[in-house]
Amino acid sequence: MKTKYIIYTALALLVAYLVYNKFFSEGAKKSAAAMASGKGDKKKGGPVGVNVMIVKETAVNNIIDITGTIDANEKVSLISQTAGNITGIYFNEGTKVTKGQLLVKVYNQDLEASLQQNQYQVALAKQQESRNRQLLQKEAISQEEYDTSLTSLNSLKAAADVIKAQIARTEIRAPFSGTIGLRNVSPGSYLSPSSPIANLVNIDPAKVTFAVPERYLSILGPGSKIRFKTESSMENFVGTVYAIDPSIDASSRTITVRAKAPNPKGILTAGSFAKINLTLDQIPKTILLPTEAVIPDLKSSLVWIYHNGTAVSKPVKTDLRTDTKIQVIEGLKPGDSVVVSGLIQMRPKVPLKILKVIK
């Protein structure tokens, strides 16, 4: 029992010592006094270090990024105007052909024979017409007899023209110069007027078709330049607007525009996707700020200004945007010092310390 009382007494003394040391010692009194006077261990915050940019007016191009489609300058699916067996194919797939070049020939020996027969008849009719003309001059025959021979000659010539046109239909020729695609026929196969032979494409120059909002219609016209890229090439291409659709799409409120771009190397391919950079006009004097310096607000946007060593918020009105900058059209003037770093720490009247000035 005596041992238990000794332990309880020791614990009570220890608790009493801890309470006295926390609340009644000299150190505790000083700490309490410091907290009461606001001079505790907490140090007063210093000015926020920031970078500022001096506002100045600069020229900027009004550029929009849109998408478009690359089309061939000319494209046609070759078909025959007559039916028959193919007697010859005179092109290699994927090669260049010239305008008028013979590509495919359909059986036409019967027409060739008819034409030859007609030529003999025309030669005989010419001789008859010549003799009758001489006899008419000598008044040996009547005018009616001569007219009959002349009509016979002209009829045979017309028949020859018909046969020549039929023969021409059995020869499929290139309507323009370009690259011919994969063929769908073989020698000896039967070719009907509905059978596609191959596609012929001319893509130099290439056509670029795209749509722009109607508000840009007044500043866009023939001769306007576009710059674009494709997924299949890292090269930058330049095109020139040459045609604008006369009507506006009622659903999208856009207007279709078409440009031509030189393609001597054949890099551009019909049907591919184009990322277009269109320069509409140039604004000679405006203010551009880094995008991160403009903070969206509920009603507008705002920036922070360095003024007399402190931060001051200022509402601004913006317009054009690029990848890294934004145009401010209202709220700033040349010479203002706009805070461009440390924006997360900005509060009204926060002391600022300039670390770097961007001009």
C-alpha positions as CSV (number, residue, x, y, z in Angstrom):
1,M,0.0,0.0,0.0
2,K,2.8,2.3,0.9
3,T,4.4,1.8,-2.6
4,K,1.1,2.7,-4.3
5,Y,0.8,6.0,-2.5
6,I,4.3,6.9,-3.4
7,I,3.6,6.4,-7.1
8,Y,0.4,8.5,-7.0
9,T,2.2,11.3,-5.3
10,A,5.0,11.3,-7.9
11,L,2.5,11.5,-10.8
12,A,0.6,14.4,-9.2
13,L,3.9,16.3,-8.8
14,L,4.8,15.7,-12.4
15,V,1.4,17.0,-13.7
16,A,1.7,20.0,-11.4
17,Y,5.2,20.8,-12.8
18,L,4.0,20.6,-16.4
19,V,1.0,22.9,-15.8
20,Y,3.2,25.4,-14.1
21,N,5.8,25.3,-16.8
22,K,3.2,25.9,-19.6
23,F,1.1,28.6,-18.0
24,F,3.0,30.3,-15.2
25,S,6.7,30.3,-16.1
26,E,8.5,33.3,-17.3
27,G,8.7,32.0,-20.9
28,A,5.0,31.3,-21.1
29,K,4.3,34.9,-19.9
30,K,6.5,36.4,-22.6
31,S,4.9,34.3,-25.3
32,A,1.4,35.3,-24.2
33,A,2.4,38.9,-24.1
34,A,3.9,38.7,-27.6
35,M,0.7,37.1,-29.0
36,A,-1.4,39.8,-27.4
37,S,0.7,42.5,-29.0
38,G,0.6,40.8,-32.5
39,K,4.4,40.4,-32.5
40,G,4.6,36.6,-32.2
41,D,6.8,34.3,-34.2
42,K,4.8,35.1,-37.4
43,K,6.8,37.5,-39.6
44,K,5.2,40.2,-41.6
45,G,5.1,39.3,-45.4
46,G,7.4,41.3,-47.7
47,P,6.5,42.7,-51.2
48,V,5.8,40.2,-54.0
49,G,8.5,39.9,-56.7
50,V,7.0,40.3,-60.2
51,N,7.9,40.9,-63.8
52,V,6.1,43.7,-65.6
53,M,5.7,44.6,-69.2
54,I,5.5,48.2,-70.4
55,V,2.5,48.6,-72.7
56,K,3.2,49.9,-76.2
57,E,1.2,49.9,-79.4
58,T,2.3,47.6,-82.2
59,A,1.0,46.4,-85.6
60,V,-0.7,43.0,-85.8
61,N,-2.1,40.9,-88.6
62,N,-5.7,39.8,-88.3
63,I,-5.2,36.0,-88.8
64,I,-7.8,33.2,-88.5
65,D,-7.1,29.5,-88.5
66,I,-9.5,27.3,-90.4
67,T,-9.7,24.0,-92.1
68,G,-10.3,23.1,-95.7
69,T,-10.1,20.3,-98.3
70,I,-7.6,19.9,-101.1
71,D,-9.2,19.1,-104.5
72,A,-7.8,18.3,-107.9
73,N,-7.7,21.1,-110.5
74,E,-9.4,18.7,-112.9
75,K,-10.7,15.1,-112.3
76,V,-12.7,12.7,-114.4
77,S,-13.7,9.1,-114.4
78,L,-12.9,7.8,-117.9
79,I,-15.7,5.8,-119.6
80,S,-16.4,4.7,-123.2
81,Q,-19.1,6.2,-125.4
82,T,-19.6,2.9,-127.2
83,A,-19.8,-0.8,-126.3
84,G,-17.4,-3.5,-127.5
85,N,-14.4,-5.6,-126.7
86,I,-11.1,-3.9,-125.7
87,T,-8.4,-4.4,-128.3
88,G,-5.7,-2.3,-126.7
89,I,-4.7,-0.5,-123.5
90,Y,-2.0,2.1,-124.0
91,F,-1.2,3.5,-120.6
92,N,0.5,2.4,-117.4
93,E,-1.2,2.9,-114.1
94,G,-0.1,5.9,-112.0
95,T,1.8,7.6,-114.9
96,K,1.6,10.9,-116.5
97,V,-0.4,11.2,-119.7
98,T,-0.8,14.2,-122.1
99,K,-4.0,15.7,-123.5
100,G,-5.2,13.7,-126.6
101,Q,-3.1,10.7,-125.8
102,L,-4.8,7.4,-126.8
103,L,-5.5,5.3,-123.7
104,V,-7.9,2.5,-124.7
105,K,-9.2,1.2,-128.0
106,V,-12.4,-0.8,-128.6
107,Y,-13.0,-3.1,-131.5
108,N,-13.8,-1.0,-134.6
109,Q,-12.7,-3.0,-137.6
110,D,-16.2,-3.1,-139.0
111,L,-16.3,0.7,-138.9
112,E,-12.9,0.9,-140.5
113,A,-14.1,-1.3,-143.4
114,S,-17.3,0.8,-143.8
115,L,-15.1,4.0,-143.9
116,Q,-12.9,2.5,-146.6
117,Q,-15.9,1.5,-148.7
118,N,-17.3,5.0,-148.3
119,Q,-14.0,6.5,-149.5
120,Y,-14.2,4.5,-152.8
121,Q,-17.7,5.8,-153.3
122,V,-16.7,9.4,-152.5
123,A,-13.9,9.1,-155.1
124,L,-16.3,7.9,-157.7
125,A,-18.8,10.5,-156.9
126,K,-16.2,13.2,-157.2
127,Q,-15.3,12.1,-160.7
128,Q,-19.0,12.0,-161.6
129,E,-19.6,15.5,-160.2
130,S,-16.5,16.9,-162.1
131,R,-17.6,15.4,-165.5
132,N,-21.2,16.7,-165.0
133,R,-19.8,20.2,-164.1
134,Q,-17.9,20.3,-167.4
135,L,-20.9,19.1,-169.3
136,L,-23.1,21.7,-167.7
137,Q,-20.7,24.4,-168.8
138,K,-21.1,23.1,-172.4
139,E,-24.9,22.9,-171.9
140,A,-24.7,19.1,-172.6
141,I,-26.8,18.3,-169.5
142,S,-29.4,20.0,-167.5
143,Q,-28.9,21.8,-164.2
144,E,-31.0,19.2,-162.5
145,E,-28.7,16.3,-163.6
146,Y,-25.7,18.2,-162.3
147,D,-27.4,18.9,-158.9
148,T,-28.2,15.2,-158.5
149,S,-24.5,14.3,-158.9
150,L,-23.4,17.0,-156.5
151,T,-26.0,15.9,-153.9
152,S,-24.8,12.3,-154.1
153,L,-21.2,13.5,-153.5
154,N,-22.2,15.6,-150.5
155,S,-24.3,12.7,-149.0
156,L,-21.3,10.3,-149.2
157,K,-19.1,12.9,-147.5
158,A,-21.6,13.3,-144.7
159,A,-21.8,9.5,-144.3
160,A,-18.0,9.5,-144.0
161,D,-18.1,12.0,-141.2
162,V,-20.7,9.8,-139.4
163,I,-18.4,6.8,-139.6
164,K,-15.4,8.8,-138.5
165,A,-17.3,10.0,-135.4
166,Q,-18.3,6.4,-134.6
167,I,-14.6,5.3,-134.9
168,A,-13.6,8.2,-132.6
169,R,-15.9,6.9,-130.0
170,T,-14.0,3.6,-130.0
171,E,-10.8,5.4,-129.0
172,I,-10.7,6.8,-125.4
173,R,-8.2,9.6,-125.2
174,A,-7.1,11.8,-122.4
175,P,-9.3,15.0,-122.2
176,F,-6.5,16.8,-120.4
177,S,-2.9,16.2,-119.1
178,G,-2.6,14.6,-115.7
179,T,-1.9,11.4,-113.8
180,I,-4.0,8.4,-114.6
181,G,-5.0,6.1,-111.7
182,L,-5.6,2.4,-111.4
183,R,-7.4,0.7,-114.3
184,N,-10.6,-1.3,-113.9
185,V,-10.5,-3.1,-117.3
186,S,-8.3,-5.7,-119.0
187,P,-7.5,-6.3,-122.7
188,G,-10.2,-8.4,-124.4
189,S,-12.9,-7.6,-121.8
190,Y,-16.2,-6.3,-122.9
191,L,-16.5,-2.6,-122.3
192,S,-19.9,-0.9,-121.9
193,P,-20.7,2.8,-121.7
194,S,-21.3,2.5,-117.9
195,S,-18.0,0.7,-117.2
196,P,-15.4,3.0,-115.5
197,I,-11.9,2.6,-117.0
198,A,-9.8,4.7,-114.7
199,N,-9.6,8.1,-113.0
200,L,-7.6,10.9,-114.5
201,V,-6.4,13.7,-112.2
202,N,-4.7,17.0,-112.7
203,I,-3.5,18.4,-109.4
204,D,-1.1,21.1,-110.5
205,P,-2.2,23.6,-109.4
206,A,-4.2,22.1,-106.5
207,K,-7.5,23.7,-105.4
208,V,-8.1,24.4,-101.7
209,T,-11.8,24.8,-100.7
210,F,-12.7,26.2,-97.3
211,A,-15.4,28.2,-95.6
212,V,-15.1,31.5,-93.6
213,P,-17.6,33.4,-91.4
214,E,-19.7,35.9,-93.3
215,R,-18.3,38.9,-91.3
216,Y,-15.0,38.5,-93.2
217,L,-16.6,38.7,-96.6
218,S,-16.0,42.4,-97.1
219,I,-12.2,42.1,-96.6
220,L,-11.7,38.8,-98.5
221,G,-11.5,38.7,-102.3
222,P,-9.7,37.3,-105.3
223,G,-6.0,37.7,-104.8
224,S,-6.0,37.2,-101.1
225,K,-3.2,34.9,-99.9
226,I,-3.6,31.8,-97.7
227,R,-0.9,29.6,-96.1
228,F,-1.6,26.0,-95.2
229,K,-0.2,22.7,-94.1
230,T,-1.2,19.1,-94.6
231,E,-0.9,16.0,-92.4
232,S,1.3,14.2,-95.0
233,S,4.0,17.0,-95.3
234,M,5.9,19.4,-93.0
235,E,6.2,21.9,-95.9
236,N,4.3,25.2,-95.8
237,F,2.2,25.9,-98.9
238,V,0.9,29.2,-100.3
239,G,-2.3,29.7,-102.2
240,T,-4.2,32.5,-103.9
241,V,-8.0,33.0,-103.6
242,Y,-9.5,33.0,-107.1
243,A,-13.2,32.4,-106.5
244,I,-15.9,33.0,-103.8
245,D,-19.3,31.4,-103.8
246,P,-22.0,34.1,-104.4
247,S,-24.3,32.8,-101.7
248,I,-23.9,32.3,-97.9
249,D,-24.7,29.0,-96.2
250,A,-27.9,29.8,-94.1
251,S,-27.2,27.1,-91.5
252,S,-23.5,27.9,-90.7
253,R,-23.5,31.6,-91.8
254,T,-20.3,30.9,-93.7
255,I,-19.3,31.4,-97.3
256,T,-17.3,29.0,-99.4
257,V,-14.0,30.2,-100.8
258,R,-11.6,28.5,-103.3
259,A,-7.9,29.1,-103.8
260,K,-5.2,27.6,-106.1
261,A,-1.8,26.5,-104.9
262,P,1.2,25.5,-107.1
263,N,2.0,21.8,-106.8
264,P,4.8,21.0,-109.2
265,K,6.2,18.2,-107.0
266,G,2.9,16.5,-106.6
267,I,3.1,16.7,-102.8
268,L,-0.5,17.8,-102.4
269,T,-3.1,15.0,-102.8
270,A,-6.7,15.4,-103.7
271,G,-9.0,14.8,-100.8
272,S,-6.5,15.5,-98.1
273,F,-7.1,17.8,-95.1
274,A,-5.6,21.3,-95.0
275,K,-4.9,23.5,-92.0
276,I,-5.2,27.0,-93.3
277,N,-3.8,30.2,-91.9
278,L,-5.7,33.1,-93.4
279,T,-4.4,36.7,-93.1
280,L,-7.4,39.0,-93.4
281,D,-5.9,42.5,-92.8
282,Q,-3.4,44.4,-90.7
283,I,-4.2,46.5,-87.6
284,P,-1.5,49.2,-87.6
285,K,-1.8,50.2,-83.9
286,T,-3.0,48.0,-81.1
287,I,-2.0,46.5,-77.7
288,L,-0.9,42.9,-77.4
289,L,-0.3,41.2,-74.0
290,P,0.8,37.7,-73.1
291,T,-2.3,35.5,-72.8
292,E,-1.5,34.6,-69.2
293,A,-1.5,38.3,-68.2
294,V,-5.2,38.6,-68.9
295,I,-7.5,37.0,-66.3
296,P,-11.1,36.1,-67.3
297,D,-13.7,37.7,-65.0
298,L,-17.4,37.1,-64.6
299,K,-18.4,40.1,-66.7
300,S,-15.2,40.9,-68.6
301,S,-11.4,40.4,-68.2
302,L,-8.9,42.2,-66.0
303,V,-5.2,42.8,-65.7
304,W,-3.0,43.8,-62.8
305,I,-1.1,47.1,-63.0
306,Y,2.0,48.1,-61.0
307,H,1.0,51.5,-59.6
308,N,3.0,53.4,-56.9
309,G,4.5,50.1,-55.6
310,T,1.3,48.2,-55.3
311,A,-1.0,46.0,-57.4
312,V,-4.1,47.6,-59.0
313,S,-6.7,45.6,-61.0
314,K,-8.0,47.1,-64.2
315,P,-10.9,45.8,-66.4
316,V,-10.0,45.4,-70.1
317,K,-11.8,44.5,-73.3
318,T,-10.2,42.0,-75.6
319,D,-10.6,40.8,-79.2
320,L,-8.1,38.9,-81.4
321,R,-6.1,35.9,-80.0
322,T,-3.0,34.1,-81.1
323,D,-1.3,31.1,-79.7
324,T,0.6,33.2,-77.1
325,K,-0.9,36.7,-77.1
326,I,-4.3,38.5,-76.9
327,Q,-5.3,41.9,-78.2
328,V,-6.5,44.5,-75.7
329,I,-8.8,47.1,-77.4
330,E,-10.0,49.0,-74.3
331,G,-8.8,49.6,-70.7
332,L,-5.0,50.2,-71.2
333,K,-2.8,52.9,-72.6
334,P,0.8,53.0,-73.7
335,G,3.2,53.3,-70.8
336,D,1.1,51.2,-68.3
337,S,3.1,48.6,-66.4
338,V,1.2,45.3,-66.6
339,V,2.1,42.5,-64.2
340,V,3.0,39.3,-66.2
341,S,4.2,37.0,-63.4
342,G,3.2,36.0,-59.9
343,L,-0.5,36.6,-60.8
344,I,-1.7,34.0,-58.3
345,Q,-0.5,36.2,-55.4
346,M,-2.2,39.4,-56.7
347,R,-4.6,41.1,-54.4
348,P,-5.7,44.8,-54.4
349,K,-3.0,47.0,-52.8
350,V,-0.5,44.1,-52.4
351,P,3.1,45.6,-52.3
352,L,5.1,44.7,-55.4
353,K,8.8,44.5,-56.1
354,I,9.8,44.7,-59.8
355,L,12.3,41.9,-60.7
356,K,12.3,42.4,-64.5
357,V,10.9,45.0,-66.9
358,I,9.8,43.7,-70.3
359,K,9.7,46.3,-73.0
